[in-house]
Amino acid sequence: MPFSALSAALDAARTDITVFFRDDDAGWADEQLTTLLDIFEEQRAPIDLAVIPQALRRELALDLCVRRARSRSRLGLHQHGYSHTNHETAGRKCEFGPARDAEQQLKDVKAGQMRLRALLGRVDPIFTPPWNRCTQATVSALRAASLQVLSRDHGAAALQLEGLQHLPVHVDWCKWTSTPAPDWGALDQQLALAVERADGSEPLGVMLHHAAMVDADWQALRELLGLLHDHSSVRLSLMNELIVAQRCIAAQQSAIPI
Ligand SMILES: [Zn+2]
């Protein structure tokens, strides 16, 4: 049982845990993406795809639209940067980093938004920056483009969100399973730790990168989804459902009692 630590953490949790899966880089590696989506369909589990606008072609867009229609609200689609290009000449890779000012960032956000809408129709108002990195100028660009949610890593540097919601991921699957050798025990421990830390206070986000996943990942992913699906303390959710729920709670809390 590769997820024994996670299973024990879930059994010990005092409150229910909401879990979402965000898979990045849709538009690349279609074959692995198809495998990933088939597994989530088989397991009847929800999955959010962060789609690279410039990499999305018509054939994949059509497949995603058909899958979304038959998924009974178990497939979410949102924007992952524009072209997934690193614009920094030094330091860590960023598409929406300090090398680009607010105007340049807004241009790319809007171009990506228009392309996704043209190819996919409905797109969730969520933005995942490539490499999980962006700047304060990105926040302004997202607001100007009427996007509502920023999704990065939970440890990312703090930004003034100016009304945007933040829906971070907590566990990077591929950090523990890619070369030189997968460490399933470490992944299990990270998931267990994330459950203990979340303890019902915020949704637990798991980040996947289908392009880096191989047969052993698919088998482990099936087992993880089976465990989460069957556990009475777990609720699997789409990111957009969480946003709607949070907004509704905020509206109720600010409403005048009647
Ligand atoms: Zn990416």
Residues whose N, C-alpha, C, O or C-beta is under 5 A from the ligand:
A	BS01	ZN	D24 D25 P130 W131
